[in-house]
Amino acid sequence: MTPSGQYAIGEIVFSRELLVNDGGIPGLAAEAVLATPGRRGVVVNIGHVEIDPDQQVYLVRFESAAGALGELGPPVGCLPDELTQDEAWAKALQ
């Protein structure tokens, strides 16, 4: 984690909650599960909410739920409070 408390591109993060498709990811059913709590992912890009430039958004690709080793799912926009780097917490969920 960077000194400012924000994530950097390439950092490993874990989902803090169940993330589902809100219909914004083409090719996936609405309400498709994108990440379960504790799912590991990597930050691939950083941006902000258009209406609130102070609100960070992280584009994260989570490991595939299908269990294919090394396979990543589609990019998912996440708010900071939806992510953690607490690996012990994530492992406790498995």
C-alpha positions, 0 to 999 in steps of 0.5 A, a space after each residue: 500500500 502506498 504511504 497515502 493509504 491508497 493502492 498502486 497498480 500491480 498491488 495484490 488486494 482482496 475483496 472485502 465483500 460480495 461483488 456482483 455485476 450491476 449490468 455494467 460488464 458486457 457479456 456477463 449476466 446481471 447479478 453475476 458474482 465477480 468476487 466473493 469476500 477474500 478473493 484475491 485480485 490485482 489492481 490494474 488501473 486507478 481512476 476517480 468518480 466523474 462526479 466526485 474527483 476525490 473519490 478513488 476507483 480501482 480497476 481490479 482483476 480478481 482470480 477466476 472463481 472457476 479455479 483455473 490457476 492464474 486465470 483472471 476475471 474481467 476488470 471490476 471497478 472497486 471503491 477503496 472500502 471494498 478492498 483490503 490487503 489483509 491477507 490473514 483476514 482473507 485466508 480466514 475466509 477460505 
